[in-house]
Amino acid sequence: MDTLATSDRSPEDKLGRPLHDLRISVMDRCNFRCPYCMPREQFHENYRFLKPAERLSFEEILRLTRLFVPLGVRKLRITGGEPLLRVNLADLVADLNSIPGVEDIALTTNGVLLAKHASELKAAGLARVTVSLDSLDQDVFAKMNGGFGRVSEVLDGIDHALTAGLGPVKINAVIQRGVNEGSVLPLVERFRGTGITVRFIEYMDVGNRNDWREQLVVPSKDLQAMIHERWPIRPVKADYTGEVARRYAFEDGQGEVGFISSVTQPFCGACTRARLSSDGSFYTCLFAQSGTDLRGPLRAGVDDAELGRLIRGTWSNRTDRYSEQRMLLRAAAKGTPKVEMNYIGG
């Protein structure tokens, strides 16, 4: 049966938002222990990660992605955990790139393994990369990632990505009050004029283990003011509806910076992103408490038409707008766990 037999129209959710982006987590493990995502005291050496058989295989990821594309997905982002820990990842990228209708494939990584894999990923069809880098200062960098890796390894990975043609490269930096505010200007100075855009992310209450408190958030407007005082910036019109970062251009023409302000300036109303976890659950929000199991039906032999209806129905019934209702929902949840970011990426 044709997977689009139920409808040829791409679904919209209850708030009129279409499905356009799919973020695919290929690995729940990570070689960092960032306190805002996988704090070391919680994700210790005896922590039980998924067994290989519990993760979606590449074949399963491909099958599900082929079902998401007819429903409107055009952009794919490979995430983790750390996706470059997944063996033979370039093979998956090549197969995803062959799916008709896929227009863009990107990767989010901490960059430590990027130098090793950049060329083969580009050859496989990866378009661009986003690298997480919270500070150029080695001591602060170590504090922000649990004490693993070196800044020099990340910078080397970025250089290899540029050489391979994985551009434009973007850098994501999570800013946490009392930890790395002092890293903002050095990051901007290091990458200004290079064609690399640094994007500053407000510290968010993702998952259940990062001890999030509103007082630890540094509002984007404060960072904008700090940067503007040193290098004047002006707002830039969004490239497309639903663009996550608010972009600002340097008035002297030396590139841009971006701000992802989920806490102080929520953008739920334009969210077109779905997430497929490493264990095969379909989540419609980064802050979701539950997802729709796709691995179970897939492995039970359910056909593509039924899986397509399940995906369509899940999106069509979506009402998520957590960031717009953060304080109300946090109070109502009373400790009800949310999905951890290492399962579904950022």
Residue, then its C-alpha position, 0 to 999 in steps of 0.5 A: m500500500d502507498t504510504l501516502a494513501t491516507s492523505d497526500r497533504s503534509p500534516e499540520d499539528k493542532l497549532g497549525r505547524p507543519l513538519h519540516d525538520l527531523r533530528i535523528s539521534v544515532m547514539d545515546r553515549c557521549n565522550f563529554r559529560c557537560p553538566y547542562c546535558m549529561p552531568r558526570e555525577q549522574f552519567h558515571e562509569n556504571y550508568r546503563f546506556l543503551k545496548p547496541a540492539e536497543r538502538l535503531s539500526f541504520e536500516e531502521i533509521l533509513r526506513l523511518t526517514r523515508l516515511f517522514v519525508p512524504l509528510g514534509v520533512r526536507k532537512l535532517r540533522i544527525t545528533g547524539g549523544e555524540p554522533l561521531l561515536r557511531v561506527n560507520l556514520a558516513d555510510l548512514v549519511a550517504d544512504l540518507n542523502s539518496i532519499p528523494g526529497v531530502e534537501d539538507i543533512a547537517l550534523t551536531t558534534n562536540g568536534v573532538l572526533l571531527a578531524k578524523h571524519a570530516s572528509e568522509l562525511k563530506a564525501a558521503g553527502l553531509a552538507r554542514v556541521t554545528v560544533s558545540l564549544d562553550s569556551l576557548d579557555q581550557d579550564v572553563f572548557a573542562k568545567m563545561n564538559g566534565g573534564f574531557g578533551r581539549v579546546s585544541e582538538v575542537l579547533d582542529g576539527i573545525d579546521h578540518a571541516l572547513t577544509a573538507g567543505l562542510g560549511p557554513v560551520k556554526i558554533n553553539a555555546v551554552i552560557q551559564r551564569g557564574v561559569n562561562e559568561g567571560s567566554v562570550l567576547p573571546l569566542v566572538e573575537r576568535f571567529r569574527g570575520t572567519g565566516i563561522t557564526v557563533r550562536f549563544i544558547e540560553y541555559m535550558d531545563v532539558g532532561n531531569r539531571n542538570d539542576w536547572r534554575e532560572q537564576l542561572v540563565v543569562p538572557s540573550k539581550d544581556l549578551q547582545a548588549m555586551i557584544h554590541e558595546r564592543w562590536p556594534i551589531r544589528p538584527v538580520k531578517a530570518d532566512y526562513t520561517g521557524e529559524v531557531a536563532r535570532r541573527y545579528a550582523f556586525e556593522d563592519g561587515q565581519g559576519e554574524v552572531g546568533f542567539i537561541s533564546s528558548v527561555t526568554q524569547p520562546f519560539c514554539g509558535a514556529c517550531t517545525r522540528a520532530r525528533l527520533s531518539s536513538d532507541g526509536s521513539f518519536y518526540t515532538c518537543l525537546f522537553a517532552q515527557s513521552g514519545t511515540d514508540l516506532r521501534g516496537p511496531l517496526r520490529a513487530g512487522v508493521d508495514d510502511a502504510e501503518l507506520g506512516r499513519l502512526i507518524r502522521g497521527t502523532w504530529s497531527n495531534r501535537t500541541d507542544r509549546y513548553s517554552e511558552q509555558r515553562m513555569l506553569l508546566r514545571a509547577a504542574a509536572k511536580g517532578t514528572p521526568k522529561v526525556e534526556m537530551n542525550y537520547i534526542g539531541g539538542 
